[in-house]
Amino acid sequence: MSATTTAAAPRQTVGTRAFLRDNGVYLAIAVLVAYNLVFTENFATVANLNTQLVQVAPVLIVALGMALVIGTEGVDLSVGSVMAVAAAILPLYLGYGIIPALGLALLAGALCGALNGTLVALVGIQPIVATLALLVGGRGLALVLADGQLKDIRNPELLDLGSGKLLGLPVIVWIAAVLAALVWLLVRYTTFGRQLVAVGGNRSASALAGLPVRRVLMITYIISGVLAAVAGVVATARLTASDPSAIGTLFELSAITAVVVGGTPLSGGRVRILGTVAGALLMQLITATLIKHDLPDSTAQIVQAAIIVLAVYLQRSRSGGDR
Amino acid sequence: MTSVEQRVEPEESVASGGMTRAERIAGLVQRRGSVVVLALVVLIASVSFDSFATVGNAQNIAIQSSFLAIVALGMTFVIISGGIDLSVGSVYALGGVLAAYGIQWGSLVGLLLPLVVCGAIGLLNGVLVAYGRLAPFIVTLATLLGARGLLLAITDEGSTTRLMQREDWLTQLGQGTFLGLGIPVWITIVLFAVGVVVLQRTRFGHATLAIGGSREAATLMGLPVARDTMLLYLGSGLLAGLAGALAAAYSASGVTIVGEGLELDAIAAVVIGGTLLTGGAGTVGGTLAGVLLLRVIQNVINQVGTLSSHYQSVVSGAFLAVVVAVQAYLSRAHLRGGR
């Protein structure tokens, strides 16, 4: 810690940039919330809050896993397709009850993660390509499983999951919040969390220090797969239909955006879970603000693009450049 | 295409000096594997399906491959330099929409507008990557979103699809044929021939390989690393825009929903073609084989008929995983031998 401080001290600009890099996302949220409180009608209502939180929940759940993977200097492009696989499996087994259906959907997510983990950790393929294979293949698999069709969900328990409330907040939001807390604890207080950060910081040094590098990578990708499957289930429950062709498309991009905007560097060695939560909230808040002011989708996308570039620019001093 | 492949040989001779036989075979599989597999798949498909080895089907595969091939050509150079361009799918779609938008002022505007705008997006990528030193992955991810946003902005949020008139020469450029092959196919062949010459015979091509091998070393050698990196992304944007414009001319409309996931097909084709994603090595001819392989597999699955078309992406994904696994194994064998 002290080493970092001394290294940063000689250049004053680094101090400002480091502050923006670490806290910019919270600052941006504060500014946007203040703006909306003043200028947007019906912003500070319980209904609006719930809508926004429900909308952001699936992205947030995926982004939690993505933050871990990016922390290992990797990336998981397959998350959207894994969501689709989980969504496609649900209606196939809902006849046996909700528990077997949920269990199998999550198991499928774990298997997808294990496949990514095998390719990355054991075979030694770069994460972008390894997970790209499953992005392409997983979507096809989901469509094959579902026969390319959208299926309505009529299971009452699953519908409750999608639209029910607990203590005033939607169940989906609780799921996302609990998962965020768990992943935060995992990174902060467990041996695995420390090993993950070490592997991301310097893989060969970690291996030389005797850390189980391959196992850490494998578990990280499995966690990402399971979280993507959870997001797939949640999104299906909210939609009240399993739609394997549309569910989770471009989620990998939204999740990466949330993680990067939240201050986790793409170069690995650092995981910011609270930042990731804030990053997901910020992107949702931006979209919501633009929509409430009748600005079209196109503008929202261009603004998001600019914010991604800005976030990475702020991280540049740390990540050093390449990839 | 074989002649294209063979020209690669002299450039590789530096690396292959003093190698054992096993390493040379490993290197050969890495570079030529896609051509061999392509030949095998074509052979098996010709024997299995009467309707596969027909002139009509070959013309079909050629035209379907051409648009992806043009995009993958730019991607090949970017990946060889150690970068990546995720924006090409959006830029491709934008190029098509702009062609259909610009053609109301004539074919020339219809062709130039997509090239100028898509070139500008490529240039923006290049400046941010080369001079801003930002990660290519994330810069091009941002322009993926931005280009899609621009596309929505000029199509009333995607609800307007502009049609192109048959009489315009730009439309003829997409739909016309010459010696039995579609004009986009001929454009693709010319572009790939130019691509081979640029990569193997020009200072720019050699600099691209050097940058991918080691950026630091390339800088120390005095190569114009930043300028060349910028030009690579500019080229990728231009080619994606051109491919989009040709595809729009081919279908005579600026369809707004095309190109999603095209960047992944392009990357898959490049990687299957034997270009290392780590940069520093790769061939233009291999990419062409990779594109044809993806399209032939798609064609074969359609031929089977009983298989749903969704199997196509399952097969492509599995194929990609196998290819990169073999590549990883081979390059490790290569390293072990080298020590």
Interface residues (C-beta under 8 A of the other chain):
Chain A: V75 L119 V123 G124 I125 Q126 I128 V129 A130 L132 A133 L134 L135 V136 G137 G138 R139 G140 L141 L143 V144 D147 G148 T249 L253 I256 T257 V260 L266 P296 D297 S298 T299 A300 Q301 I302 Q304 A305 A306 I308 V309 V312 Y313 R316 S319 G320 G321 D322 R323
Chain B: G82 I84 L128 G132 R133 L134 A135 P136 F137 I138 V139 L141 A142 T143 L144 L145 G146 R148 G149 L150 L151 L152 A153 E157 R215 E260 G261 L264 I267 A268 V271 L277 T278 S308 H310 Y311 Q312 S313 V314 V315 S316 G317 A318 L320 A321 V324 A325 Q327 A328 Y329 R332
